[in-house]
């Protein structure tokens, strides 16, 4: 790391939102342009900086700051520049000159301790003096906060996030309990908070540390899909993390519960420890599902046969018996769950249900968890489908449609329900009026949601609601073997592989380096030549992130092939990632407040798994514009940890998406990842063709490994407990 010292001469750019700043310093012999998250820097500051030199393709050599030390302006010239920098409301160049000319070297002391003396200067009255003093003290407070945070090992980017969470109370809050950051600030988990606390002199055996580590273990469990952890499991995880005894963690659990950070329930005789949002969501979902299912609609039974014939004639088909059953139950019951694999007629059945509702004047809304899934639903049904967030009119802070302002529909159909986590399901059901028909559609054999919960499976396995599982494959006669092989894999059978032009290919190769070479050749040569494809439209799916065939390495390799560096393409680095104009990227967490615009509308919300293309990188404003299928959104430098390259993505992240062509390398991997339902999910993401590359033995192991991802969720048990209580 290099160091640099000098006086700030000019502020070129400053983002109020992110704190990113571009400024020049007088380093003695020349002016140096510096960049970093330093919103508190001012003209006239004497600074010592640590960072690295970089060459910007447009603006030339710059110093990228990683830490900063600031001294207050000491010379009269520096003080005057600082006051005239624009940071202090009510002070421009003339006023700054008059203040320094009048008070001289005592200027900052007056502003700190006797700001009322500003009225001694002609033209500055009491109101203006108070305005100047308030602005000066506010800026000084922000500066002191940032310097305090950097002094305890916080990076400038982290410091900005902490300041946004706590405001002017930051120093007091962090000093009182640095572990509070674990609960309050996204992006600062226990590990970071623990380092900060160590720099502040906290002991490893402190109560705050034990509680924060315990809470963190619950957060990590939620990130892995669990809505709760059994107390003994939680205590074991936290004790191992802290290298302490289980008794201390048990005390921490009790304290967290008393202070309302967590909830404790009894799940089938086991003490279950929840983070508050998941406890509330599960209980609310149980209540709403029971409420909706308690309503029947037998009065329309007499029209079913007549309407079915009309619908079949209009669609030019004859429904199978299980499809007819689903359509009838959707009309008669409060809740219907429709599930089945590819090619089993879910879409045809769904269109029949919609037509039945329309024939009977039942106003119907359609929705899906993601933008891609909603778009596919619209295309399949020729009706408008929205994302669940758009349906609920999310405004970046809350859902407009909720328990107080319900959705105005008589029936609600939700597709790709395997992707819905417990928090989203709760927000959806809160907005549904009692007496509304609810149809939940999804493939139970796919991987569960990225977020916490196992909603679709728990609802089905509770035995509380009508479920129609479509099993007859209607598209087996088609040329593509994707549907046929998906069902074979799901039944534990080896897929049919003849490598004719039937949409399903398997290339045998055992060596990782050769598999990687085949992925490169397929993307840039063989598939584009054979099918006229753009390489960026070919999606690589892989079970894991690490290793030669993991997403990290695959993305770096493919990026160099598909979108190499160029003088006419801007790029930006974030730790070990490089983002370049025209790169394919993916949003990796739900950000409901992120604004987007398209040609004819605007809205809010980006979701875990959304894939887009970097349209523009503005190095001056330090922003990246990403186009998500026509929805354009802007990221600043503090948001970039929400993005990853998406030439290769994990199978888990592919849920709810469809791609024309997928490539999947198959080689050694941990048993918990190399499973049947992961392989099944991967190949059902493809519309036209699947190319598997790897070792047949490992593919066979995946097919035989019918390990289902076990999650700690209470929804199924709570539904059954309520059933036993009622009946």
N, C-alpha and C positions, 0 to 999 in steps of 0.2 A: 504494500500500500504506500502511495506517495503522500507527501504533506506539502501544504501551501499556506502562506501567510500574506496578509495585506489588508487594505482598507476598501470597503465596498464603495464603488464609484457610481454605479447605475443599476437600477432594477429594470430589466428588459421585459420580463413577463412574470405574472404571479397568478396562479389559479386559486380562487377563493374556496373552491370545493375540495380540491386535493392537496393544496399547499405547495404544489410543484412550482419552483421558482427558477428563473434564469437571470443571472446577474453578472456584472463585471467587477473585478477587484483590481486595484492597483497593487501589483506584487513587487513594486520597486522599479524594475526595468521596463515592464510592459503591462498592458491590460490583459487579464485572463478571464475568459467566459466560463462561468461555473453553473452547474445544474444540480438540483436536489430538492427534496421535500423540506423547504426552509421558509415557511410563510412568514416567520417572525424576523427575518433578516431585514436590515434597513440601511439606506445610504448613510455613510459615515461610520458604520461599525468597523471596528478592528477585529479581524477574524483569523483563526487558525483552522485549517481544513484538512481532513484526511479523505482520500479517495483514489480514483484512478483516471488516467488520461484516456480519452477516446477521440476518434476522428469522426465527426459528423459529415455525411456525404454532401451536405449543402452548406453548413455553417462552420466547417473546419474543426480545428482542435478545441476540445472542451475538457473541463475537469468535472468528473462525476463524483459528487460528494457522498461519503458514507458516514462521516461524523463532523461536528462543527463546535468550536469554542468561540465565544464572543466576549469582547470587552466593551464596556460603555464608551461612547465617543469621548475622547480626552482633550483634543485641541478645539479651539473656538470654531475653526473651519469645519471640523468633523461634526461638532454639535449642531451648527447651523444647517449642514447638509442633512443630518438626521431629522431635524424638525421640519425641514422643507421637503422631505422625501414623499409626502402624500400619505404617510401612515397615520398622521395625527389630524383628525377632523378639525377644520377651522384655521389651519396654519398653512399658508402658502409661502413662497420665497420671500416676499416683502415682509410679512409678519415674522417669519423666522429670523430674518436679519435684524429686525427691530428688537426682538426679544433677546437675542444674543448680545447685541450692541448695548442694551440697557443693563442686563444682569451679568454679562461676561462669564467668567469661569464658574460663577455660582448658579448658572442657568438650570442645570439638572437638579441641583439641591432645592431650588425654588419650586420647580415642577413636582418634585417628590414630596416636599414637606410644607410648602407655603404657596400653593397655586393661586390663592386669593390675591397675591401680590401682582399677578398679571394685570390687574386693573390699573396699576401705576403707569402702564404704557398707554399713551394716548390712542384712542380708537378701540380699546379692548374694554368692554363693559363687563358687568357681573355675569350676564347670561353667556356671553362668548367665552369668558374666562373659565366658567364652569364646564362648558362644552369641551374646551381644549384640555382641561385637567382630566376630565372623564376619559377622553380618547387616549390621552398619554398614558394614564394609569392602566387602561385596558390593554394597550399594546405592550406595556412593560410587563403586565401580568402574563400575557401569552408568551413573551420572550423568556421570562423566568421559569414558566412551566416547561417549555421545550428544553431549556438548558438543564433543568432538574432531571427531566426524563432521560436525556442523553447521558447525563452524569451517572445514571444507575444502569447503563447498558442497553437503553432502548434505542432502536434505530429511528432515524427521522420519519420514515413511513409509519412505523408503529406508534411513534409519538403523536402523529396527527390523528390516528384512530382513537387513541386514548383521550386526547383533548376533545374530540367530537363527542365522546361518551360522557365525560365528566365536566367539561367546560372549565370555568375559572376555579372550580373546586378540585381540580386534578391533583395538585400537590398534596392537599390535605387528605384526599381519598386514598391515594397511593401510599402515603406515609402511614396512614391508619391501618391499611391492610392491602398489601400488593397482590395478595391472592384473590382479591375481589375482581381483578381483571379477568380471571377465569370465567366468572359468571356474567360479566357485563360487556366485554369487548370481543366482537367477532374477530378471529384471526390471532388472538392471543390466548393460547391454551395454558394448561398447567405447567408444561415444560418451560415456556417463556416466562410466565409469572414466577416460577421457582428460581430462575436465574436472576430476575430482578430482585426478588426477596433476598437472595444470597448476597447480592451487591449492597443491599441495605442492612445487612447484618442479622437477618432473621435466622433463628436456629432451626435445624432440620426436624426437631421434635415439636415444633409449635402446633397448637390446636388448629390455627388457620391453615397451615400447610396440610394437615391430615384431612381436614374437611374439603379443601380445594381438590386434593387428589382423588378423594372419594367421589365428589361431584364430577370430576373430569372422567372418571371411569364410566359413569352413567352416560356422559356425553358421547364417549367413544362407543359405548354399547348401542346408543341410538343411531350413531353414524353407521354402525354395522347392521342395523335393522331391528334391534330389540327395543320394545317399548318399556321393558323393565328388566331387572336382574334379580334372581333370588339372592337373599341377603348373604348367604354363605359364599356364593360366587362373587358378588361385589366385594365382600370383605377380603376374599382371597386375592382378587385383582389389585385392590388398593394397597393391601399389605405388601404385596410383591413390589409394586411401584415404589413404595416408600421405604422398603426394607425395614418394616416394623412388624409388630405383632397384631393379630386380628382383633384383640380386645380394644386397642386404640381406635381402630376403624369402626368397630361397633359403637363406641362412644360418639364418634364423628357422625355416624348415621343418625343417631338419636338427636344430636344437636341440629343437624341439617333439617330434620323433620320438625323439631320444635320451632325453628326459625322460618318454616314454611318454604324451604328451598326444594324439598322432595315430599313425596307421599308414600305411604306404606299401605299395602293391601294384602289380602290373603288369597292366593291363587291355588286352588286345589290343595290346600293344606300347607303351602309354602309361603313364607314371608317374602313378598315381592316389593322391591324398592323402585319407585318411579321418579323420573323428573316430572315436575308438576304438569307441564303441557300435555304429556302423553297420558297421564292418569286421567286428567279432565276429558281429553278427547275420547279415550276408550269408553268411559262411562256414558258420555253424551251420545256416542254412536250406538251403543246398546239401546239406550232409551229411544232414540229416533227410529231405529230399525223396527223395534217392537211396536212403536206407535203406527208406523206406516203399514206394517204387515197385518195389523188388526182390522183393517178395513177391507171388505169384500164388495164385488160389483156384479152380483149374480143377475141383476135386472137386465143385463145386455146379453145373457147367454142365448136367448132365442134368435139373435141376429147372426150368430157365429157362422152357421153352415152357409147361409145365403151370401154373407160377405166373403167367406173363404173362396167360394166359387167365382165370385166377381173378381176378386184379387188375382186368383190363379189365371183366369182368362186374360186379364189385363197384362200380366207378366209373362204369359205364354208358357207356364210351367205347371207341374203338379207337385205340390208339397209332399214330402215324406211324412210318415205318421208322427215322428218326433218333432218335425217342424210345425205341423198342425197343432200339436200339443202345446208347444211354446207360444204360438200365436194366441191360442185360446186362454192359456193361463195369464198371459200379459194383459188380456182384456178383463179377466175376472178377478185377479189377485192384486193385492197392494204391492207386493214385491215378487219379482221373478229374476232368477239368475240364469243366464244363458251362457253355456261354456262349450268349448269344442276346439279341436285342432284345425290346421289349415285344410281347406277343401271340403269341410264338413257342412257347409251351407249356412254359416253364421250370418253372412251378409244378406243372403237371400231371405233368411228367416227374419232378419232385422227389417228388411224392406216390407215384408209381409205384416209385421207388427205395426210399423208406421202407417201403412195403408189401412189396416184395421182401425187404428186410432182415428185417422182422418175421416174414414167413412162414418164414424160415430160421433163426429164433432168434438173429439178429445184433442185439445191443444197440446202439442208435443214439442219439447225442447230436446236437442241433441248436444252432447258434449263429450270431450275426451280430455285426458290429463295434459297433453302437450299439443303444440301447434301442428306438428307433423301428423299426429294421430287424428286431430280434429279435421285437418285437410283431407286425409284419406277417408274419413267418415263421410265428409261432404261429397267427395267424388263417388263413393260407393252407393250413396242413398239419394243423390240429387236433391238434397235438402241442406240447409245451413246447419253447420255444426260449429260450436265454439269451444275454445279451451275452457276448462272449468273456471279458471281465474277470470276470464273475460265474461263468462256467463254470470259470475257472481259480482261483476263490476268492481274488480279490485282497483284501488286508487293509489297504491303504493304504501299505504299505511294500514288500511282495513278493507274488508269486503262490504260494499254497499248493500248487497243482498245478504241478509242474515236473519236471525230470529225475529227481528223487528220489522224488516221489510222483505217479505218472502218472494220467491220466484212466482211469476204469474203464469203458471202452466198447469195442465191437468195430468200430464205424464212427462216423465223425465227418463231419457235413455242415455246411459253412460257406457262408452266403449273403452276398450283397453284397460279394464278395471284392475288387472293384475299389477298395473303401475301405480295405483292409488295408495298412498300411505295413510296412516291413521289421522294425521293432522288435517290433510286435505279432505278426507272423507268426512270428518267432523264439520269442517266449514261448509261443505256442500250440503250435508243433511240438515244443518241448522236453518238453511234457506228454503227447505222444501215444506210446503204446506201439508198438514194432515189431510188425507184423502187423495193425495197425488199418487198415481201409479209410478212405481220405480222399476225400471228394467236395467239390470247390471249385466254387461256383456264382457267376456274376457276368456283367455286361455289359461286354465288353472295349471297347465303343465309347463308354462314358461317360468322364468326366474321371477322371484317376488320383487316388490317395489324397491327403488333405491333408498327411499326414506323409510323411517321406522314403521313396522307393522307388517302383517301378512293378511291384509284385509279380505281380499277375494277368497283365499283358501279358508280363512277362519269362518267367514260367513257361510260358505258351502258346508264345511265340516261340522258346523254347529248343529245341522239337521233341523234348523228352525224355519227354513224358508223353502219355497218351491224351486227346484233346480232341474233344468233340462240340459242334459249333456249330449250334444250331437256327436254321433260316432260314425255315421255312414259317410264314406268319402265319395264325393260326387265328381271330382276332377281327376280321377285316376286315369281316365282314358286320354288325358291331354299328353302332349309330347314331353313336357317337363317332368323330370323325376323328383323335383324338389318336394312336392306334396307327398308323393309315395314314400320317399326316403325319410321324411320327417316323421311319418307315422311308424315306419319300420323302426327307426331309432327309439321312438317313444315306447315301443313295445319290446325293446331290448334286442332287436334284430339288426344284423349287419345291413347297411344300405346297398342298393343295387348300383353297381359301378361298372359301366361298360365304356365310359368315356366317349360315347357317340355324342352327337350334337343334341343332347336332351336336357341341357341346362344343369347337369350335375356331374362334376368331374373330381377325380381323386388322383393326385400326382404323388407317387411313392418316392419318398426320400427320407433318410434317417439322420443325416448330418445337419446340424443347425445352420452352419455357414452356407451349405448348399440350399437349404430351405429359404434362407434369407435372399440368396441370389435369385431363386425362382420367383419370389414375391416381387423383387425389383423388375425382373424380366417381364413378368405377367402384366404389371402395372404400366410399364413404359413401352412395351413392344408387342407382346403376343395378343393381349386383349384389345388394345386400340386397333391393331391391324385386322384382327378377325371380326370385330363387331363395330368398328368406327367409334370407339369410346374415347371420351376425354379422361385421362388418368385420374383427374380430381374427382370424377364420378364413380370411380371404383373404390369400394370401402373395404379396408382390411379390418377384420375382427380377430381378437386374440383373447385368450383366457386371462392373461396377467399383464402387469405393468412393467415388471423388471425382467432382466435377462435379454439375450440376443433377440428373442422373438416377442418381447414385451413391448408395450406401447411407447415407452421412453425411447428405446433404441430404434424401433421401426419408424417412429415419426421423424427422428433426426435423419435417418437414412433416406426416407421417401421425400422429405422436404428438399434435400440436396438434389434429388433427381427431378422432382416435379416443379419446384419453385426455388431454383438456386439464387444466390446473391447476385445483385445486378445494380449498376450505378443509377438506373432509373427507377429502382424500387426501394422505398424507405424501409428500415427495419428498426426494431427496438429489442433490447435484451432484458429479461427478468430472470435473475439467478441463472439457472442452466437452460432456460428457454430462449429461443429467438423467434420473434414474431415478425413476419415480413408481409408486405402488401401482396395480395392474391393467395395468402395462406388459407388453408381450411382449418377452422378452429371450432372448439366446442365450449359451451358454457357448462361449468362443473358444479354449480350450486344454484338453488332457487334464489332469484333476486327479484322480489315482487315490486320493488320500487324503481327498477330500471326502465327508463322511458324509451319508446321506439316510435318510429314514423314509417308509414308506407305511402304509396302514391295517393291513396284515397282515405286514409284514416291514421289515427295515432292511438297509442295505448301504453300500458305499463305491464311489466312482468317478463322476465326471461327465466327459463327453467332448466334444471339439471338435465343435460343431454341434448339441448338445442345445438344444431350445427349450422355454421355460417361461413362466409368468406370475408377476409379482411379487405375492405374496399380502399381504405386510405389510412395512412399513418402521418399525422401532423406533428412534426418534431418541435415546431414553434409552440403550439398549444399543448404538446405532450398528450395527444389524444389518439385513439384508434377507433375508426368507424368500421363496424361489422355489419354485413348484410345477411340477415336470416330469412331467406326465401322472400325477399321484398320488404321485410321489416328491418329498418336500419337503426342501429343504436350506437351510442358513443361511449367509450370507456376512457377514463383518465388513468394516470399511472398507478393510483392506489387501488384500482379495480382489476388490474391485470392478473392477480392471483385467482380470479374467477375463470380464466381462460387457459386452455391447453390446445396444442395442435391436435387435429382430428383426422389425419390421413389414416391413422390406425387408432382404434378405440377398443376398450374392453367390451366383451359381450354384455356385461351388466349395463354398460352405458348405452347400448344399442336398443334397449327395450322401447317399444312403442314406435320405432322407426322402421322404414322399409327402404331398401336400396336395390337398384337395378341389378348390380353385380357385387358379390362379396368374395373376398379371398380370406381363408382362415388357415394359418399354420397350426399344425398339431404335432407337438413333441412333448418332452418331459415337462411335468408340472405337478404341483402339490395336489393330493387326492381331493382336497376340499374344493378345488377349482375344476379339476378334470372330471366333470360329472355328465351324466346323460342329459339332464335338463338344460345344462349350459350348451351342449352341442345342438340339442333340439332348438333352443332359442336362437342360436346363431344362424342355422340354416333357414329358419322360418322368417328371418329378416330379409331374405332375397326374393325379388319378384321374378327375375329372369334366369339368373345363373349363379351357381355356387361352385367355387373352386377350393377344394381342400388339398393342402400340401403337407405331407408328413409321413409318419410311421403308422402302418396299419395296426400294429400292436397297441399303440397308444390310443388310436381311435376305438379299438375293441375294448380297451380298458375303460374308456369314457362311457361307452354304451353299457357296459356291465356295472359301472359304478352308479347305481341308482340312489345315491345319497341325496336326500332332499335337504336343502339348507334349513337347518333348524333355527328358529328364532324364539326368543322369549316374548310372547305376546299373550295378552289376557282376554282378547275379544271373544274368541271361541268359548272359553270357559265361562265368561261372564254371561254370554247369551244362554248357555246351557243351564247355568245356575238360576237365571231368571225364569227359564222354562220350567225347571223343577219347582220353583217357588209358586209359579202361577198354576201349573197343572198338577 
